[in-house]
Amino acid sequence: MKRTHRPVDRRSAAQMHALAAVRREIGPRDRAGRSKYLREFNAAFRQYDAPLTHEQLNTRLASADIILVGDYHALPACQKFASHIVEQIAGKRPVVLGVEAVLSRDQPILDCWWRREISEVELHERLRFDCEWGYEWAPFYDLLISVRENADGVYGLDCLPRYDLRRIRSRDRHAAEKIRDVRERHPQAVLVVLFGESHMASQHLPALVKKELPSERTITVLQNLDALYWQAMDEGAEVVSLGPDTVCVFNANPLEKYENYRLCLERWHGDDTPDFTPAVHNLILSLARSLGFRADSPRNGTQPKHLVDSLPEVVYLGEHESADSLNLIQRADLEHGGCIYAPQSNTVYIREFNINAASREAARFLRHACTRANTPHVEIELERTLAHFGSRLLSLGGLDQNQTGEKLYQAYVEGRVTRAQVRRMFLGKAEL
């Protein structure tokens, strides 16, 4: 029986606030969604049949000859999941990988790297990766390394023109023909194909692959579809079935997807240093709004005074940069989670952006902003509890597995703790 959409609950309210802000920022710079091709993809997957266990997913994958994996290019979790599939299959059957990120014309370059004749740096330069593809190199290269260690080959499947949506169907035809060629070269191998998610509507690339290779069992694996995320979250499902030959896996939330895409847009517009300020401030204000805090309150009391004027500075630390103002514990937390809020300077330091860690530090900032005028210090255990609570509410995270924070989160989403009670905890006017 088909699942129907359920109302947004307390778990998703904070995420929805944050997601709406990111989409408003991205919208004017991203016109691709208006194309007929993208509309076909978005219309194809509006609901799912049933949740699946990971064991059921593995059973489906084990029966496949070709696995088409949908890739949201800006999200490293997607490339990591493709690597996981390759590694899982490699222990049982031969496997090869086909990728959209490399043009078929550049296969000789990829082959040189595969034979260890050129370095990572030379591969990156000769593929003209930043110019031709434009997404992050590191997650893709991690995938290539995993494939070289576990699989029998890797093949570029794409062709030009890449950025003309009027010609996108010709790229599907080209990819299907290349997949047929790879099958002829590797008749016994499982073919894993990592291609953009919009190509995965049943009438797009999957239909053409079935036409080229009708006797092959083809499975489509989608990742983190927005339209299904909230329904799946409501049922606690990490994998769902969309028919006998299609599944969707959830390994990131929509906010994480679009924040990563926003960063890509910034790089494409010439901003080489990542700017995480909009992301962190968005998390803070979304958490505050979902709990009923005002950003413009002129006085302390039931609200933090002028929250919008107290937002922290956000500093990105490069690989070799250090934050001298942090104490030893804060430096350790920064290295562990990639992000730390330092109340002494009202600064969020980011080494590597992680939505769970950033959500946790957003909650820690909100706790400090609420209590500066009310208490001489912040009680550490309550701060940890509220940090975990905020991370769960914004991103379903919770890196430190704080049991008290988890109990508070569960009580909140079940309605046993009210928004007013949580606000009082942030304000330092209530105990756990």
WOMO-V416284 format. One line per field, one symbol per residue. phi: phi as a letter, one per 40 degrees, with the letter a starting at -180 (. if undefined). psi: psi as a letter, one per 40 degrees, with the letter a starting at -180 (. if undefined). burial: + if it has 24 or more other C-alpha atoms within 12 Angstrom, else -. A space follows every 50 residues. Layout:
phi->???
psi->???
burial->???
This chain:
phi->.ccbcbccbccbccccdcccccccccdcbbccccccdcccccccbbabca cbcccccccccccccbbcbcbcdcbddccccccccdcccdcbacabbbbc cbcdccddcccccdcgcbcdccddcccfccccbgcccdcccdcccccccb bcibbcbcacccbbccbccccccccccccccccccbcbcccbbbbdcccc ddcccdccccccbccccbbbbcbfcdcbdcccccbgccabcbhcbabbbb bacdccdccccdccdccccgccccbcddcccccccccccccgcccbccac icbccfdccbdccbbcbcdbcbbcccccccccccccbgaacbccbfbbbb cacbccccccccccdcdcccbdcbbcabccccccccccdcccccagchcc fcccccccccccccgcbcccccdccccgbacc
psi->hhiihiihaddedddddddddddddddeehedeeidddddddedgeiidi iiidddddddddeidhhhhhhhdehdddddddddddddddediiiihhid ehiddeddddddddefeiidddddddefdddddeihdddddddddddddd ieihhheiiihdeheeeddddddddddddddddddgdeihhhhhiideee idebddddddddgdeihhhhhihfhddeddddddefhehihfidehihhh eiidddddddddddddddeegdhhheddddddddddddddeeiiefheii beihhfddeeiiihhhhideiigdeiidddddddddeehihhddefhhhh dhhhddddddddddddddddededieihhdddddddddddddddefbgde fhdddddddddddeeehiddddddddefeii.
burial->---------++++++++++-+++--+----------++--++-+++++++ ++----+--+++-+++++++++++++++++++++++++++--++++++++ ++++-++-+++-++-----+--++-++-+--++++++--++-++++++-+ ++++++++++-+-----++-++++++++++-++--+--++++++++++++ ++-+++++++-++--+++++++++++++++++++--++++++-+++++++ ++++++++++++++++-------++++++++++++++++++++++----- -++++-++-++++++++-----+--+---++-+++-+++++++--+++++ ++++++++++++++++++++++-+---++--++++++++++++++++++- -+--++-++--++-----+--++++++++--+
